[in-house]
């Protein structure tokens, strides 16, 4: 993945979010600018996200490094040449190896057109990406944010974002209606807001706690 490129945002997005929300403004002031690496290539981004589902970041990185060492460039040709059994031997499940190989075959045959994704709206791109085996809506949203660098991605399916919102606004739960209110407030720069909620959810501001885990007195 591209380690030298970060999700692009600056003064315009920050000024907008601060103006829209006082609590988020305080979070932004405390944390400062976030350098979040993005994926340079759409094909490898899809593969990388399939690998990373339901495993730790460390395990994902280990498998990814093995693939890079074995395959060199990760594209449809090298995936198809490698095959399912060898992919599985690198540490992923058999199902994930099948999903990755199926994706590579569809790209190689032209059944799936990667170039068209970048021309689609967010909604269209999510629908098309999530039609692939092994890609759900959440994974498609992460690809939009971290590969296509779309500015307005806000994922209700992301547990860390929900945790960050609970911590910032002192909610015990976040239902869809409440989440959509926040989406409307932060739009069209939801992706930048997401970066800060991830940071909070990951412990960037130690004094903030998750109200969902607080015991009732």
C-alpha positions in Angstrom: 0.0 0.0 0.0 1.1 3.6 -0.5 2.8 4.6 2.7 3.8 8.1 1.6 0.3 9.6 0.8 -2.2 10.7 3.4 -5.9 11.5 3.2 -6.0 15.0 1.9 -7.7 17.8 4.0 -6.8 21.2 5.2 -8.0 24.6 6.5 -11.3 24.6 4.5 -12.5 21.3 6.0 -11.3 22.0 9.5 -12.9 25.5 9.6 -16.2 24.1 8.3 -16.3 21.3 11.0 -15.3 23.6 13.8 -18.0 26.0 12.8 -20.6 23.3 12.7 -19.9 21.6 16.0 -18.3 23.0 19.2 -17.4 19.6 20.7 -15.8 18.4 17.5 -13.9 21.7 17.3 -12.4 21.0 20.8 -11.4 17.5 19.7 -9.7 18.8 16.5 -7.8 21.4 18.6 -6.6 18.7 21.0 -5.6 16.1 18.4 -4.3 18.4 15.6 -3.8 17.3 12.0 -4.2 13.5 11.4 -1.9 11.9 8.8 -3.9 8.8 7.8 -2.2 6.8 5.0 -4.2 6.0 1.9 -4.0 3.2 -0.7 -2.6 4.1 -4.0 -4.1 1.3 -6.2 -7.7 0.3 -6.3 -7.1 -3.4 -7.1 -4.6 -3.9 -4.3 -6.9 -1.9 -2.0 -9.8 -4.3 -2.5 -7.5 -7.3 -1.9 -6.0 -5.6 1.2 -9.5 -4.9 2.7 -10.7 -8.5 2.0 -7.7 -9.8 3.9 -8.2 -7.4 6.8 -11.8 -8.4 7.6 -12.4 -9.8 11.1 -8.6 -10.0 11.9 -6.3 -7.6 13.7 -4.3 -4.9 11.9 -1.1 -6.8 12.9 -2.3 -10.0 11.3 -3.5 -8.2 8.2 0.0 -6.6 7.9 1.7 -9.9 8.3 -0.3 -11.6 5.5 0.1 -8.5 3.3 3.8 -8.5 3.7 4.0 -12.2 2.8 2.0 -11.6 -0.3 4.2 -8.7 -1.4 7.3 -10.8 -0.9 5.9 -13.8 -2.8 4.0 -12.1 -5.6 5.9 -8.8 -6.0 3.3 -6.6 -7.6 -0.2 -7.5 -6.5 -2.5 -7.5 -9.5 -5.0 -9.7 -11.3 -2.3 -11.6 -13.2 -0.1 -12.4 -10.1 -3.1 -13.4 -8.0 -4.5 -15.8 -10.7 -1.0 -17.3 -11.3 -0.6 -17.9 -7.5 -4.0 -19.7 -7.0 -6.2 -20.3 -4.0 -4.1 -22.9 -2.1 -0.9 -20.9 -2.1 -2.8 -17.7 -1.1 -4.3 -19.6 1.8 -0.8 -20.8 2.9 0.1 -17.1 3.4 -2.2 -17.0 6.5 -5.7 -16.1 5.2 -8.8 -18.3 5.2 -9.7 -20.4 2.3 -12.8 -18.3 1.8 -10.8 -15.1 1.6 -8.4 -16.7 -0.9 -11.4 -17.7 -3.0 -12.9 -14.1 -2.8 -9.6 -12.6 -3.9 -9.1 -15.0 -6.8 -12.7 -14.5 -7.9 -12.2 -10.7 -7.9 -8.9 -11.1 -9.9 -10.7 -13.3 -12.5 -13.5 -10.7 -12.9 -11.0 -7.9 -13.4 -8.9 -10.0 -15.8 -11.9 -11.0 -17.9 -13.3 -7.4 -18.0 -16.4 -8.4 -16.1 -15.5 -6.0 -13.4 -14.3 -2.6 -14.6 -12.1 -1.0 -12.0 -11.7 2.3 -14.0 -15.4 3.0 -13.9 -15.5 3.0 -10.1 -13.7 6.3 -9.8 -16.3 7.9 -12.1 -19.3 6.8 -10.0 -21.1 8.6 -7.2 -20.4 7.3 -3.7 -23.8 5.4 -3.7 -23.1 3.8 -7.1 -19.5 2.8 -6.2 -20.6 1.3 -2.8 -23.3 -0.7 -4.6 -20.9 -2.0 -7.3 -18.1 -2.8 -4.9 -20.3 -4.6 -2.4 -21.6 -6.8 -5.2 -18.2 -8.5 -5.1 -17.8 -11.7 -3.1 -16.2 -10.8 0.3 -17.0 -7.1 0.1 -19.8 -5.7 2.2 -21.0 -2.1 2.5 -18.6 -1.2 5.3 -15.6 -2.5 3.3 -16.8 -0.6 0.2 -17.1 2.5 2.3 -13.5 2.1 3.6 -12.2 1.7 0.0 -14.0 4.9 -1.0 -12.4 6.8 1.9 -8.9 5.3 1.9 -8.3 4.6 -1.8 -10.6 6.9 -3.8 -10.2 9.6 -1.1 -13.9 10.5 -1.2 -14.5 13.5 1.1 -18.0 12.5 2.5 -17.8 9.0 3.9 -19.4 8.3 7.2 -20.0 4.6 8.0 -22.7 3.5 10.4 -21.2 0.0 10.2 -17.9 1.1 11.7 -17.8 0.3 15.4 -14.8 2.6 16.1 -16.6 5.6 14.6 -19.7 4.8 16.7 -17.5 4.5 19.8 -15.8 7.9 19.0 -19.2 9.6 18.7 -20.4 8.1 22.0 -17.3 9.4 23.7 -17.4 12.9 22.2 -21.2 13.5 22.8 -21.7 11.3 25.9 -24.2 9.0 24.3 -24.9 5.5 25.6 -26.1 4.3 22.2 -26.1 5.6 18.6 -29.1 4.6 16.5 -29.5 5.2 12.8 -31.6 8.3 13.2 -29.1 10.0 15.6 -26.2 8.9 13.3 -27.9 10.5 10.3 -28.2 13.8 12.1 -24.5 13.8 12.6 -23.9 12.9 9.0 -26.1 15.8 7.9 -24.2 18.2 10.3 -20.7 17.2 9.0 -21.5 16.8 5.3 -19.8 17.4 2.9 -16.7 16.7 5.0 -17.7 13.5 6.8 -14.5 11.7 5.9 -12.5 14.2 7.9 -14.9 13.9 10.9 -14.5 10.2 10.6 -10.7 10.5 11.1 -11.2 12.4 14.4 -13.9 9.9 15.7 -11.5 7.0 14.9 -8.8 8.8 16.8 -11.0 9.4 19.8 -12.3 5.9 19.7 -8.7 4.6 19.7 -7.8 6.6 22.8 -6.2 9.7 21.4 -7.8 11.8 24.3 -7.3 9.6 27.4 -9.8 11.5 29.6 -12.7 10.7 27.2 -14.6 7.5 28.1 -17.1 5.3 26.3 -20.5 5.9 27.9 -21.8 2.6 26.6 -19.5 0.8 29.0 -20.2 3.0 32.0 -22.1 1.1 34.8 -25.4 2.4 35.9 -25.3 3.7 39.5 
